[in-house]
Amino acid sequence: MTTAEARTAPTRGYSATKEQLQTRLRRIEGQVRGVQGMVEEDRYCIDVLTQISAIQAALDKVALGLLDDHARHCVKDAAIEGRSEEMATEMMAAVGRLIRRG
């Protein structure tokens, strides 16, 4: 990345916690691989479902953290720039997608 690109690259709301976010996502990835192994080993259905539930809860926690960061940084910055309506609409669409997944 050039110096000019670094200056113009947008700062995301999660930038401060990016390492923590990546650590959580790697842990979730490991959990998914574990479920794949459980299926390969013909493990008991309820045990597999329990692990899937844990993965979904972990992903929900990541999603909520990203939404929080988005509201505190991206939406706030957009409001300063006069784009709050656009950002609020975009955020509520993302919330809608998250809660309709079941």
C-alpha positions in Angstrom: 0.0 0.0 0.0 1.4 3.4 -0.9 1.4 6.3 1.4 -1.4 8.0 -0.6 -3.5 4.8 -0.3 -2.9 4.6 3.4 -4.2 8.2 3.8 -7.3 7.6 1.7 -8.1 4.0 2.9 -11.2 4.1 5.0 -10.8 3.3 8.7 -13.4 0.7 9.7 -15.1 0.7 13.1 -13.5 -2.6 14.0 -9.9 -1.5 13.2 -9.0 -1.1 16.9 -10.2 -4.7 17.7 -9.3 -6.3 14.4 -6.8 -8.8 16.0 -9.4 -9.8 18.6 -12.0 -10.2 15.8 -9.7 -12.4 13.7 -8.9 -14.5 16.8 -12.6 -15.1 17.4 -13.2 -16.0 13.7 -10.3 -18.4 13.7 -11.7 -20.1 16.8 -15.1 -20.4 15.1 -13.4 -21.8 12.0 -11.9 -24.4 14.3 -15.3 -25.2 15.7 -16.7 -25.7 12.3 -13.9 -28.1 11.4 -14.6 -29.9 14.6 -18.3 -30.3 13.6 -17.1 -31.6 10.2 -15.0 -34.2 12.0 -18.0 -35.1 14.2 -20.1 -35.8 11.2 -17.3 -37.8 9.6 -17.1 -39.9 12.8 -20.9 -40.4 12.8 -21.2 -38.7 16.2 -24.5 -38.5 18.0 -26.9 -36.0 16.3 -27.6 -34.0 19.5 -23.9 -33.6 20.2 -23.4 -32.2 16.6 -26.4 -29.9 17.1 -25.0 -28.7 20.4 -21.8 -27.7 18.7 -23.7 -26.0 15.8 -25.6 -24.0 18.4 -22.3 -22.9 20.0 -21.0 -21.8 16.6 -24.1 -19.8 15.9 -23.9 -18.1 19.3 -20.2 -17.2 18.6 -21.1 -15.8 15.2 -23.9 -13.8 16.8 -21.5 -12.3 19.3 -19.1 -11.3 16.4 -22.0 -9.8 14.5 -23.2 -7.8 17.5 -19.7 -6.5 18.1 -19.4 -5.4 14.5 -22.8 -3.7 14.6 -21.7 -1.9 17.8 -18.5 -0.8 16.2 -20.4 0.3 13.1 -22.8 2.4 15.1 -20.1 4.0 17.2 -17.7 4.8 14.4 -19.1 4.5 10.9 -22.6 5.9 11.5 -21.2 8.6 13.8 -18.7 9.7 11.2 -21.4 9.6 8.5 -23.6 11.9 10.6 -20.8 14.4 10.7 -20.6 14.2 6.9 -24.4 14.6 6.6 -25.0 11.0 5.5 -26.7 9.7 8.7 -30.0 8.7 7.0 -28.2 6.6 4.4 -26.0 4.9 7.1 -29.0 4.3 9.4 -30.9 2.6 6.6 -27.9 0.5 5.7 -27.4 -0.6 9.3 -31.1 -1.5 9.9 -31.0 -3.6 6.7 -28.0 -5.5 8.1 -29.9 -6.0 11.4 -32.9 -7.2 9.5 -30.8 -9.8 7.7 -29.3 -11.0 11.0 -32.6 -11.5 12.7 -34.3 -13.2 9.8 -31.7 -15.9 9.3 -33.7 -18.6 11.2 
